Amino acid sequence: MYFIGKSYRKTDDCERCRDKLKHHGVNELLYGTFQSHFNKLWPSFEEFYREVGPAPGPQYFLSGLIPGSAVSPGNARWLERENALPDLHFWTTTDYQELMKNAGITKLAKAAFHAYHHAPNSMVSLLTHMEQDHLELQRENLTDWQLELETMAHKVAVQKNRESDRKAVDDGRGSQSSIGREFRNKLVPLLAIRLEEHHKSALAGRSGRHHGFIAEFLSKLDYLTIAHITITTVFDCIGRGNRVKSTLSELFDQIGERLDHQAFLDYVKENDPQAFSKIDRYVLQNTVKGYEYKIGESKVMAEGLSYYFMGVKERAKLGDWCFGNFQSLTLWFETYKVLEKVGKTTHATYFLSLSHEGLKHRDLIQAAQDDRAYEAWPMVCPPLDWEFNDEGKPEKRGGYLTLHPGKYSTVIRQNKGSVPSETALGALHNMQNQPFRVNTFIYGTMKGLLSGSHEIGKFSTYERDSWDDLHRPLIDQKDLEDKWDENRHEKPAYKKAMKTLRAWHEAREVADKERVTPFRVMMMAARFLNVERFYLPTYYDSRLRIYYMVDTLNPQGSDYQKALLQFADGNPVTKENIIKVQKDLLITMANAAAVETPAGKSDKLSMEGRMSWALKRAVGFIEKDEEGNVIEIIESLEDEAEDPVSNRKFWSECDEPFQFLAALREYYEIFVWGTSNVARVPNGRDATNSGSQIIGGIIKDPKTCFYCNVTKTWVNPDGVELVADTPQDLYGIVAQEAQILLKSDPWLDNELAKARERAEQRIKQLQEAGVEDPALRVGGQEFNVPVEVVDRKVTKKSSMCTAYGASWRSKNEYISDELDKVFKHPDGQKASLCEKIIITNSAIQGQDHGFPRLAKVNKWFRNFAKACMKAGLMLVEWETPNGSKVVQEYREPYVDKVDTYAMGGAKYWQAVQNNDGLRADGVATLSFKSGYKNEIQESKTETALAANWTHSHDAVIVQNTVHDWEGNYFAVHDCFYGPAGTMDAMTAKARQALYDVITSKPLHKLVASSGLDMTPPREGKAKVEEVKDHPFTMS
């Protein structure tokens, strides 16, 4: 529907018009001011265009709704086409583009359009339209319906790609469009060869022109970098190849200038590393600012260096020479002349465009891009099964009904030779045949939250006015007005105020971007809101872990993505299973809340403790003493279960807020309100430190098995038998060991000296460059972080990744990130770099001390990988306990990498010139090396083996658990989800699968597959059979 607004005085007709719009599904649409009136509705684009023409007059106003005020940009030409694309409602059709070009829409009009379509009311309206549109698409024949959806998914992906390309071109980044990237991939390596040939030829012939400054300049940069910058600049100037944007003289100047900038930054990096480090950290890595800002700030920050920048003539000559080589490379480009008569003089201006040959090639690229475009949507019919032949290669395609080039038609991504067993393939098929539906309550809650700015877990919404109210800095206006001192230097107060404002503005842009992913997820949920059951196709990675192709409604996504899904069949509540249903929902609420209680965190209590806490927390509780006096009152959460948008006191503060809310709502529907008798909400049960569970169980290390909840008892070194009455916590033990080290003065003194030595040189360089970042302080002579700060939360991720062979640097990053969230010194500064190094070492050494056998296994994996490479093996392969073959292979690709600092970078396949096979016109043919060299990436092979091997075995646990499971479920690597009332049976089967894996001698199989003479780590005496009925292995 097209709405064209015309400005009138406010009349009684306004209410009638608004009612008419509501009839068409539009709740509120403001045009200009409240004195606006809709004088006509056009039912189709053709009728509108035929009547109004390509240039609507000034009486037509652009609809714009900015939070808090309406926008009416005067006589800007406009239209609003609600059904430009049946599914997206975006203004991206050719008709719209042509109309905008003909009408000459202004920047103000574009800004108002953007504001309207990013306003909360518009987002809610868009979701509402999508719900209705897809409801009308439903068909009785599921196959026909699915084929129509796959066609639509393809069109949507094409439209998105083209819109992204148009935006890149409009923003002067034509090289970042799909067309520009394809041209660059083909031409940059070839141009690098051509530049080298011509340069050497000119030097040999002692060309006078070339022996000037051009030869001197070419010694500063490599040929591939020059080629990359040249072609990138060309496409930034001409967009997709048919748009006049810059004259040839301007193009030459830009090429020369950007090459000069690259040489300048190389010069800074070589001659003043401290200054370059500062520039790189604070300017070049800025994801918000553009090229001109980065270069300008870089010049200011390196003002102490004397670098000679080329003049206009020199830049033009250099650009002309580079472009001349580029134009001689291909017949895809041509120049054309435009004559302009000014008085009696005629001026000739030259422009660059694609030739007829180039346009044909561009259209072929566009067609290929369109063919490859696809967006993975849920399926309304069960996905096709995959079939493999006797050689282990896919024989029959599965998943979607139609063939889609690329990853959606590949069952194993980045496969180097892995082959799934029948059990693994059965698990893949069973997972993708599980029916889901959208949780309408959670969807409605998210939709209600769009009206403001919220950050609840990973779910972010953005509304400008409310965000500004929360985050706008308090700046004294006098500081902004009083800019200069007596020497015409900016005053410190002004600099500080401007720095604060810039940070606020950038944070606002980030907040706007962060809401994009949640809204994408909601758009997909809107499409399938009224679908009774849909399916999610699956695939393997190279380790045969199972993933879902759909990245929006994805059970393996964030908390809010899981909560948006319900099981279509669910588990009917009966007299026989009602107690189990209640138990599972209460445990799920305690797990998802993960809040502190007097007995510990709610997700670490015993199962009975979790149920008791969740029941009191959900329905309320009044505790009295023996005399009847009230000791404690816990208010019911019924108001939050009923209206969570208005009541967010508790649920929004939970660790997994939306999953908590979903379980809370279902509990009330089944047990309080009696409005439902089917349990559909997913209930998750997670393995305890899965990597250490598997490794510890395989080597039967008693301590590791006890604290990873594989065994129920452990006799400690003092001879005391410990019994697991509650879940044991390896992470907590590692934190305790780290704290013991931090309390040891001799250890701390020794680490202080080593940490300061490790950090001091870099910090000194940064300080000399003027960097004052609290996170990069060396620190004083003492360690001033309270020991109790270094708890399990700080050390958890570092400890978890130890079983996967994580590096020291990775562990330091994990600990630094967590430490920054929970600790600041009394002066407001973060922990110093020296303190972070010490805490990282305490966690690593604490884990090695607490669980020395795990450290030895990690070392064994590294030594095994080294032995494989020493024996000349190009890959490492092994057989999993259920018969799958997994291959790890890391070889060097035939690529060259370009890093241009301020213009981004790229990787290019290496070009090879074939001088033997000249074409008829005498031009040498060129080809590209693709694939990989016979060179192993030794470091990657060595460090990745522990992680890949372990992940392939947690994949087996999932496969063995679910391949023949008959109820609803989904799995997230080491975590299982099912409807309430089914989790006891599922976790029992998962524990049996874990037992089967750890007792199958998998390390012996790894050694045997390599043919090496190595002995696996010796086994301990842990009673791993206790895992089969351990209550906390999966909790």
MARLOKE-267281 format. One record per residue (C-alpha): z negated, x negated, y negated. Coordinates in steps of 0.25 Angstrom, whole numbers, padded with zeros to 4 digits, always signed. Example, Ala and Ser with C-alpha at 12.3 -4.5 7.8 and 13.67 -1.06 7.14 Angstrom:
! residues 2
-0031-0049+0018;-0029-0055+0004;
This chain:
! residues 1035
+0000+0000+0000;+0003-0005-0014;-0006-0002-0026;+0000-0004-0040;-0011-0002-0051;-0008+0002-0065;-0018+0001-0076;-0024+0014-0082;-0036+0019-0089;-0047+0023-0080;-0044+0038-0075;-0049+0048-0065;-0037+0044-0057;-0043+0031-0053;-0053+0037-0043;-0042+0045-0037;-0033+0032-0036;-0045+0024-0030;-0047+0036-0019;-0032+0035-0016;-0033+0020-0014;-0045+0022-0005;-0037+0031+0003;-0027+0019+0006;-0039+0010+0010;-0042+0003-0003;-0056+0005-0007;-0056-0001-0021;-0044-0008-0028;-0046-0012-0043;-0034-0014-0052;-0036-0020-0066;-0049-0013-0070;-0056+0000-0066;-0046+0006-0075;-0035+0004-0065;-0027+0015-0059;-0018+0015-0047;-0005+0022-0051;+0004+0021-0039;+0004+0017-0024;+0016+0011-0018;+0017+0013-0003;+0026+0001+0000;+0030-0012-0006;+0044-0008-0007;+0041+0004-0016;+0032-0004-0025;+0042-0015-0027;+0053-0006-0029;+0046+0002-0040;+0038-0009-0047;+0048-0021-0045;+0045-0035-0043;+0038-0037-0057;+0027-0026-0059;+0024-0024-0074;+0011-0027-0081;+0005-0013-0077;+0003-0018-0063;-0009-0025-0061;-0013-0035-0050;-0025-0029-0042;-0036-0039-0042;-0051-0037-0038;-0060-0049-0041;-0074-0046-0037;-0081-0041-0049;-0069-0038-0058;-0055-0033-0057;-0043-0041-0060;-0030-0036-0067;-0021-0048-0071;-0013-0041-0081;+0002-0039-0079;+0002-0048-0066;+0012-0042-0056;+0006-0037-0043;+0006-0028-0032;-0004-0026-0020;+0002-0024-0007;-0009-0019+0003;+0000-0020+0015;+0008-0032+0012;+0005-0037+0026;+0000-0026+0035;-0011-0035+0040;-0015-0044+0029;-0013-0036+0016;-0010-0050+0009;+0000-0051-0002;+0009-0060+0006;+0022-0053+0009;+0035-0058+0004;+0036-0045-0005;+0023-0049-0012;+0028-0063-0014;+0041-0059-0020;+0035-0049-0029;+0024-0059-0034;+0035-0069-0036;+0044-0059-0044;+0032-0053-0052;+0027-0067-0055;+0013-0064-0052;+0003-0072-0060;-0008-0081-0055;-0018-0071-0061;-0012-0060-0053;-0013-0069-0040;-0027-0072-0043;-0031-0057-0044;-0023-0054-0031;-0031-0065-0024;-0044-0060-0030;-0041-0046-0026;-0038-0049-0011;-0050-0058-0010;-0060-0048-0016;-0070-0042-0006;-0064-0028-0008;-0050-0033-0005;-0055-0040+0008;-0062-0027+0013;-0050-0019+0009;-0041-0029+0017;-0050-0028+0029;-0050-0013+0029;-0035-0013+0028;-0033-0022+0040;-0043-0013+0048;-0034-0001+0045;-0021-0008+0047;-0024-0014+0061;-0030-0001+0065;-0016+0005+0063;-0010-0006+0071;-0017-0002+0084;-0008+0002+0096;-0011+0008+0109;-0003-0003+0116;-0011-0015+0115;+0000-0025+0118;+0009-0019+0107;-0003-0019+0097;-0006-0034+0101;+0009-0038+0099;+0009-0031+0085;-0004-0038+0081;+0002-0052+0086;+0014-0049+0077;+0005-0046+0066;-0004-0058+0068;+0009-0067+0067;+0013-0060+0054;-0001-0062+0048;-0001-0077+0052;+0013-0079+0046;+0009-0071+0033;-0004-0080+0032;+0004-0093+0034;+0014-0089+0024;+0004-0084+0014;-0003-0098+0015;+0010-0105+0013;+0013-0097+0001;-0001-0100-0005;+0001-0115-0002;+0015-0115-0009;+0009-0107-0021;-0002-0117-0022;+0007-0129-0022;+0004-0133-0008;+0017-0130-0001;+0015-0142+0008;+0004-0134+0014;+0012-0122+0018;+0017-0121+0032;+0031-0125+0027;+0026-0137+0020;+0018-0142+0031;+0030-0141+0041;+0039-0148+0031;+0028-0159+0029;+0026-0161+0044;+0041-0164+0046;+0044-0172+0033;+0032-0180+0030;+0033-0190+0042;+0048-0191+0039;+0047-0193+0024;+0037-0204+0027;+0047-0212+0036;+0058-0209+0025;+0048-0215+0014;+0045-0227+0022;+0060-0230+0025;+0064-0228+0010;+0053-0236+0005;+0055-0248+0014;+0070-0247+0012;+0068-0247-0003;+0059-0259-0002;+0069-0267+0007;+0080-0264-0003;+0071-0267-0015;+0074-0254-0022;+0071-0256-0037;+0066-0242-0038;+0058-0242-0026;+0052-0256-0029;+0045-0250-0041;+0032-0242-0040;+0036-0234-0028;+0036-0245-0018;+0022-0249-0024;+0017-0235-0023;+0022-0233-0008;+0013-0244-0004;+0001-0235-0008;+0004-0224+0002;+0009-0222+0016;+0023-0215+0018;+0017-0203+0026;+0007-0200+0014;+0019-0201+0004;+0027-0192+0013;+0016-0182+0014;+0013-0181-0001;+0028-0181-0004;+0031-0169+0005;+0018-0162+0002;+0021-0162-0013;+0035-0157-0011;+0031-0145-0003;+0019-0143-0013;+0030-0142-0024;+0040-0133-0017;+0031-0125-0008;+0039-0119+0004;+0052-0125-0001;+0058-0115-0010;+0049-0114-0022;+0052-0121-0035;+0039-0127-0039;+0041-0141-0044;+0053-0149-0050;+0057-0161-0043;+0051-0170-0054;+0038-0163-0053;+0039-0165-0038;+0042-0180-0039;+0030-0181-0048;+0020-0174-0039;+0025-0182-0027;+0022-0195-0035;+0009-0190-0040;+0003-0186-0027;+0007-0199-0021;+0001-0206-0032;-0012-0198-0030;-0012-0202-0015;-0011-0216-0019;-0022-0215-0029;-0032-0209-0019;-0028-0220-0009;-0031-0230-0020;-0044-0224-0023;-0048-0224-0008;-0044-0239-0006;-0050-0244-0019;-0063-0235-0021;-0067-0229-0008;-0080-0223-0015;-0072-0216-0025;-0062-0211-0015;-0073-0206-0006;-0078-0198-0017;-0065-0192-0021;-0062-0189-0006;-0075-0182-0004;-0076-0174-0017;-0061-0172-0021;-0051-0174-0010;-0059-0166+0000;-0061-0154-0009;-0055-0142-0003;-0054-0134-0015;-0048-0142-0026;-0033-0146-0027;-0025-0158-0028;-0025-0160-0043;-0040-0159-0043;-0042-0169-0032;-0033-0179-0038;-0039-0177-0052;-0053-0179-0047;-0049-0191-0039;-0044-0198-0051;-0057-0195-0058;-0066-0200-0047;-0057-0213-0045;-0056-0216-0060;-0062-0230-0058;-0050-0234-0051;-0037-0239-0058;-0025-0232-0051;-0012-0231-0057;-0006-0217-0056;+0009-0217-0057;+0016-0211-0069;+0025-0199-0069;+0038-0207-0067;+0032-0215-0056;+0027-0203-0049;+0041-0196-0050;+0048-0208-0045;+0039-0209-0033;+0040-0194-0030;+0055-0195-0032;+0056-0206-0022;+0047-0199-0011;+0054-0186-0013;+0068-0193-0012;+0064-0198+0002;+0059-0184+0005;+0071-0177+0001;+0080-0187+0009;+0072-0184+0021;+0077-0170+0023;+0087-0159+0019;+0076-0149+0017;+0075-0151+0002;+0084-0150-0010;+0083-0151-0025;+0089-0141-0034;+0091-0141-0049;+0087-0130-0059;+0094-0130-0073;+0086-0125-0085;+0093-0124-0099;+0084-0127-0110;+0092-0125-0123;+0104-0133-0122;+0098-0142-0111;+0098-0139-0096;+0087-0145-0088;+0088-0148-0073;+0076-0146-0065;+0076-0150-0050;+0067-0143-0039;+0065-0146-0024;+0067-0135-0014;+0070-0134+0001;+0085-0135+0004;+0092-0124+0013;+0089-0133+0025;+0074-0134+0021;+0073-0119+0019;+0078-0117+0033;+0068-0127+0038;+0057-0121+0030;+0061-0107+0036;+0060-0112+0050;+0047-0118+0047;+0042-0105+0042;+0047-0098+0054;+0040-0107+0063;+0027-0106+0055;+0028-0091+0056;+0031-0091+0071;+0019-0100+0073;+0010-0091+0064;+0000-0083+0071;-0014-0078+0069;-0023-0075+0081;-0028-0061+0082;-0036-0054+0092;-0028-0046+0103;-0029-0031+0106;-0024-0034+0120;-0029-0044+0130;-0023-0058+0128;-0013-0064+0138;-0019-0073+0149;-0014-0088+0149;-0008-0093+0162;-0007-0108+0166;+0002-0114+0177;-0002-0123+0188;+0000-0135+0179;-0010-0130+0169;-0001-0126+0158;+0000-0112+0151;+0010-0104+0158;+0008-0090+0152;+0004-0088+0137;-0009-0080+0135;-0016-0075+0123;-0007-0067+0113;+0004-0058+0118;+0015-0065+0109;+0018-0080+0109;+0013-0087+0096;+0017-0102+0094;+0005-0111+0093;-0009-0111+0097;-0010-0096+0100;-0001-0098+0112;-0009-0110+0118;-0020-0108+0127;-0025-0122+0126;-0025-0128+0112;-0022-0143+0110;-0021-0144+0125;-0020-0158+0130;-0019-0154+0145;-0031-0145+0148;-0029-0134+0158;-0039-0122+0160;-0044-0118+0174;-0043-0104+0179;-0057-0101+0175;-0055-0107+0161;-0042-0098+0159;-0050-0086+0164;-0060-0088+0154;-0049-0089+0143;-0043-0076+0148;-0056-0069+0149;-0061-0073+0135;-0048-0068+0128;-0049-0055+0136;-0062-0051+0130;-0061-0039+0121;-0067-0039+0107;-0068-0030+0095;-0072-0031+0080;-0087-0029+0077;-0085-0018+0066;-0099-0019+0061;-0098-0034+0059;-0085-0033+0053;-0090-0022+0043;-0101-0031+0040;-0092-0042+0036;-0083-0033+0029;-0095-0028+0020;-0099-0042+0017;-0085-0045+0010;-0090-0039-0002;-0098-0051-0006;-0100-0066-0004;-0108-0068+0009;-0110-0080+0019;-0116-0075+0032;-0115-0085+0042;-0100-0089+0043;-0095-0076+0036;-0092-0078+0022;-0087-0068+0012;-0084-0071-0003;-0084-0062-0015;-0083-0069-0028;-0093-0062-0037;-0105-0062-0027;-0102-0077-0023;-0102-0081-0037;-0115-0074-0039;-0121-0082-0028;-0115-0096-0031;-0111-0097-0045;-0118-0109-0051;-0127-0108-0064;-0120-0116-0074;-0125-0118-0088;-0113-0114-0097;-0117-0125-0107;-0114-0135-0097;-0100-0130-0095;-0097-0129-0110;-0104-0143-0114;-0093-0151-0107;-0092-0164-0114;-0101-0175-0119;-0099-0184-0132;-0090-0193-0124;-0081-0181-0119;-0087-0183-0105;-0090-0171-0096;-0105-0168-0097;-0113-0169-0084;-0118-0155-0085;-0104-0150-0087;-0099-0158-0075;-0111-0153-0066;-0108-0138-0070;-0093-0140-0067;-0096-0146-0054;-0105-0135-0050;-0094-0124-0055;-0083-0132-0047;-0092-0132-0034;-0095-0117-0036;-0080-0114-0038;-0077-0122-0025;-0088-0115-0017;-0082-0101-0021;-0069-0105-0016;-0075-0110-0003;-0082-0097-0002;-0069-0089-0004;-0062-0097+0007;-0074-0096+0017;-0073-0081+0017;-0058-0082+0022;-0061-0084+0037;-0071-0073+0038;-0061-0063+0031;-0050-0068+0041;-0060-0064+0052;-0062-0051+0046;-0048-0048+0044;-0045-0050+0059;-0057-0041+0062;-0051-0030+0053;-0038-0031+0061;-0046-0028+0074;-0057-0020+0069;-0052-0007+0075;-0047-0014+0088;-0056-0010+0100;-0053-0023+0108;-0046-0036+0105;-0045-0049+0112;-0046-0064+0108;-0036-0073+0114;-0042-0087+0118;-0037-0101+0121;-0043-0115+0125;-0045-0128+0117;-0041-0140+0125;-0055-0140+0131;-0053-0126+0136;-0063-0120+0127;-0059-0106+0124;-0056-0101+0110;-0051-0088+0104;-0038-0088+0097;-0042-0078+0086;-0049-0086+0075;-0054-0074+0067;-0061-0064+0077;-0066-0075+0085;-0078-0075+0094;-0079-0090+0093;-0079-0089+0078;-0091-0088+0068;-0103-0079+0069;-0096-0068+0061;-0083-0069+0070;-0091-0067+0082;-0099-0055+0076;-0086-0048+0073;-0082-0047+0087;-0088-0037+0098;-0084-0036+0112;-0075-0024+0114;-0081-0020+0127;-0095-0025+0125;-0106-0022+0135;-0110-0007+0136;-0126-0005+0135;-0132+0001+0147;-0146+0004+0152;-0144-0008+0161;-0140-0018+0151;-0147-0013+0138;-0158-0024+0139;-0148-0035+0140;-0140-0030+0129;-0152-0029+0120;-0156-0043+0124;-0143-0049+0121;-0142-0043+0107;-0156-0048+0104;-0153-0062+0108;-0140-0062+0101;-0147-0058+0088;-0157-0069+0089;-0147-0079+0092;-0138-0075+0081;-0149-0074+0071;-0155-0088+0074;-0166-0087+0064;-0180-0093+0064;-0191-0086+0071;-0206-0090+0073;-0202-0094+0087;-0189-0102+0083;-0175-0098+0080;-0171-0084+0086;-0160-0090+0094;-0169-0100+0101;-0179-0091+0106;-0180-0087+0120;-0172-0075+0124;-0184-0065+0123;-0188-0072+0110;-0174-0069+0104;-0174-0055+0109;-0188-0052+0103;-0184-0058+0090;-0171-0051+0088;-0177-0037+0092;-0187-0039+0081;-0177-0044+0071;-0167-0033+0074;-0175-0020+0075;-0188-0025+0067;-0202-0028+0071;-0216-0026+0066;-0226-0035+0072;-0241-0031+0072;-0254-0038+0076;-0265-0032+0085;-0271-0025+0073;-0258-0018+0069;-0255-0027+0057;-0241-0030+0054;-0237-0045+0056;-0222-0045+0055;-0211-0035+0051;-0197-0038+0055;-0187-0028+0049;-0176-0022+0057;-0162-0027+0055;-0156-0013+0056;-0152-0013+0042;-0144-0025+0044;-0138-0020+0057;-0134-0007+0049;-0129-0013+0036;-0128-0029+0037;-0120-0030+0024;-0131-0024+0016;-0142-0030+0024;-0141-0045+0027;-0155-0050+0026;-0156-0055+0041;-0143-0055+0048;-0135-0063+0038;-0145-0074+0039;-0143-0076+0054;-0137-0088+0061;-0125-0079+0066;-0127-0067+0057;-0115-0058+0061;-0118-0060+0076;-0132-0056+0073;-0128-0044+0065;-0118-0040+0076;-0129-0041+0087;-0139-0034+0078;-0130-0022+0075;-0127-0020+0090;-0141-0021+0093;-0144-0009+0083;-0132-0001+0088;-0136-0002+0103;-0152-0002+0102;-0156+0004+0089;-0145+0014+0084;-0139+0017+0098;-0125+0017+0092;-0119+0008+0103;-0120+0006+0118;-0110-0006+0119;-0114-0021+0116;-0102-0028+0110;-0108-0039+0101;-0106-0053+0106;-0119-0060+0110;-0118-0075+0111;-0126-0085+0120;-0124-0099+0117;-0126-0111+0125;-0137-0121+0121;-0129-0134+0116;-0118-0132+0126;-0113-0146+0125;-0126-0152+0129;-0128-0141+0139;-0116-0145+0146;-0118-0160+0145;-0133-0160+0148;-0130-0151+0160;-0120-0160+0166;-0128-0172+0165;-0141-0164+0169;-0149-0170+0158;-0163-0163+0159;-0166-0163+0144;-0152-0159+0139;-0152-0148+0149;-0165-0142+0145;-0163-0142+0130;-0149-0136+0132;-0155-0125+0141;-0148-0129+0154;-0161-0132+0161;-0174-0124+0159;-0184-0136+0161;-0185-0151+0157;-0196-0161+0160;-0197-0169+0147;-0200-0184+0147;-0215-0181+0146;-0214-0173+0159;-0216-0160+0153;-0207-0149+0158;-0200-0140+0147;-0196-0126+0150;-0185-0119+0142;-0192-0106+0138;-0184-0105+0126;-0170-0111+0123;-0170-0126+0122;-0164-0133+0111;-0157-0147+0112;-0154-0146+0097;-0168-0145+0094;-0172-0156+0102;-0162-0165+0096;-0167-0161+0082;-0181-0165+0087;-0177-0178+0092;-0170-0181+0078;-0183-0177+0071;-0191-0187+0079;-0181-0198+0075;-0182-0194+0060;-0197-0194+0061;-0197-0209+0066;-0198-0218+0055;-0192-0231+0062;-0180-0222+0067;-0178-0216+0053;-0179-0230+0046;-0169-0236+0055;-0160-0224+0053;-0161-0224+0038;-0156-0238+0037;-0144-0235+0046;-0141-0222+0040;-0142-0228+0026;-0133-0240+0030;-0123-0230+0036;-0122-0221+0024;-0125-0230+0012;-0111-0236+0010;-0104-0223+0010;-0114-0217+0001;-0114-0229-0009;-0099-0228-0010;-0100-0213-0013;-0111-0215-0023;-0104-0225-0031;-0092-0215-0032;-0102-0206-0038;-0104-0196-0027;-0118-0190-0027;-0118-0181-0015;-0132-0179-0009;-0127-0178+0005;-0122-0192+0003;-0134-0199-0001;-0139-0211+0007;-0153-0206+0005;-0166-0214+0002;-0174-0223+0010;-0180-0211+0017;-0176-0200+0026;-0180-0188+0018;-0174-0176+0027;-0186-0169+0033;-0186-0171+0048;-0187-0156+0051;-0174-0153+0044;-0167-0160+0056;-0168-0149+0065;-0159-0143+0076;-0150-0136+0066;-0147-0150+0059;-0145-0157+0072;-0139-0146+0081;-0124-0148+0079;-0125-0163+0080;-0133-0161+0093;-0123-0151+0099;-0111-0160+0097;-0118-0172+0104;-0113-0166+0117;-0099-0166+0112;-0099-0181+0107;-0100-0178+0092;-0099-0190+0083;-0110-0195+0074;-0102-0191+0062;-0101-0177+0067;-0116-0176+0070;-0119-0181+0056;-0110-0171+0050;-0116-0160+0058;-0130-0164+0054;-0127-0166+0039;-0121-0152+0038;-0133-0146+0044;-0142-0155+0036;-0136-0151+0023;-0138-0136+0026;-0153-0137+0029;-0158-0149+0020;-0159-0154+0006;-0168-0164+0000;-0178-0159-0010;-0169-0164-0021;-0158-0154-0016;-0150-0166-0009;-0145-0165+0005;-0149-0175+0015;-0143-0189+0012;-0132-0195+0021;-0142-0205+0026;-0151-0194+0030;-0140-0187+0037;-0136-0199+0045;-0151-0201+0050;-0152-0186+0054;-0139-0187+0062;-0144-0200+0069;-0157-0193+0072;-0150-0181+0078;-0141-0190+0087;-0152-0200+0091;-0161-0188+0093;-0151-0181+0103;-0148-0194+0110;-0163-0196+0111;-0166-0182+0116;-0154-0181+0125;-0149-0195+0128;-0141-0190+0140;-0132-0182+0131;-0129-0194+0123;-0125-0202+0135;-0116-0191+0140;-0109-0192+0126;-0107-0207+0127;-0102-0205+0141;-0091-0196+0136;-0087-0206+0126;-0086-0217+0136;-0078-0209+0146;-0068-0206+0135;-0067-0221+0132;-0065-0224+0147;-0054-0214+0148;-0047-0220+0136;-0049-0234+0142;-0043-0229+0155;-0030-0225+0147;-0032-0210+0149;-0025-0202+0137;-0034-0190+0140;-0047-0186+0146;-0047-0174+0155;-0057-0166+0164;-0058-0154+0173;-0069-0144+0169;-0078-0137+0179;-0069-0125+0180;-0056-0133+0183;-0050-0134+0169;-0043-0147+0164;-0047-0152+0150;-0040-0163+0143;-0044-0171+0131;-0034-0179+0124;-0034-0186+0111;-0022-0194+0107;-0016-0198+0093;-0005-0189+0088;+0007-0194+0081;+0003-0191+0067;+0001-0197+0054;-0010-0192+0044;-0008-0191+0029;-0020-0189+0020;-0017-0187+0006;-0031-0185+0000;-0028-0175-0010;-0016-0168-0004;-0021-0166+0010;-0015-0173+0022;-0007-0171+0035;-0003-0176+0049;+0011-0179+0052;+0018-0182+0065;+0024-0196+0065;+0039-0196+0062;+0048-0205+0070;+0062-0209+0065;+0073-0210+0075;+0084-0220+0069;+0092-0219+0082;+0097-0205+0081;+0103-0204+0067;+0108-0190+0063;+0123-0188+0059;+0119-0190+0044;+0112-0203+0047;+0098-0198+0046;+0088-0203+0056;+0081-0192+0064;+0065-0191+0064;+0056-0185+0074;+0041-0184+0075;+0031-0189+0085;+0022-0178+0090;+0011-0178+0100;+0001-0189+0102;+0002-0204+0104;-0003-0211+0117;-0016-0215+0109;-0029-0208+0112;-0038-0204+0101;-0049-0213+0107;-0061-0208+0097;-0057-0193+0099;-0056-0195+0114;-0070-0202+0115;-0077-0192+0106;-0071-0179+0110;-0073-0180+0125;-0087-0175+0126;-0084-0163+0117;-0071-0159+0124;-0077-0161+0138;-0090-0153+0135;-0082-0142+0128;-0073-0141+0140;-0085-0138+0149;-0092-0128+0139;-0078-0121+0140;-0080-0121+0155;-0093-0114+0154;-0087-0103+0146;-0075-0102+0155;-0083-0101+0168;-0092-0091+0161;-0082-0081+0155;-0069-0082+0164;-0074-0070+0173;-0084-0063+0163;-0081-0048+0163;-0089-0044+0150;-0086-0046+0136;-0089-0060+0130;-0083-0072+0122;-0087-0087+0122;-0088-0097+0112;-0088-0110+0119;-0103-0111+0124;-0107-0097+0119;-0105-0084+0126;-0104-0070+0119;-0105-0056+0126;-0110-0042+0123;-0125-0040+0124;-0130-0038+0138;-0120-0048+0144;-0126-0061+0139;-0135-0064+0151;-0124-0063+0161;-0115-0071+0152;-0125-0083+0149;-0128-0083+0164;-0114-0086+0168;-0113-0096+0157;-0125-0104+0162;-0118-0104+0176;-0106-0109+0170;-0113-0120+0163;-0120-0124+0176;-0107-0125+0183;-0101-0134+0172;-0113-0144+0171;-0114-0145+0187;-0099-0147+0189;-0100-0162+0187;-0090-0161+0175;-0092-0176+0170;-0088-0181+0184;-0075-0173+0183;-0072-0179+0169;-0074-0193+0175;-0066-0190+0187;-0054-0184+0179;-0053-0197+0171;-0053-0206+0183;-0063-0215+0177;-0074-0222+0184;-0085-0217+0175;-0099-0210+0179;-0103-0197+0172;-0117-0197+0166;-0128-0196+0176;-0134-0183+0178;-0149-0179+0176;-0158-0169+0184;-0157-0157+0175;-0158-0144+0183;-0145-0138+0177;-0145-0126+0187;-0156-0120+0178;-0145-0117+0168;-0140-0105+0176;-0152-0097+0172;-0157-0104+0159;-0159-0093+0149;-0156-0102+0137;-0143-0109+0141;-0135-0099+0134;-0143-0092+0123;
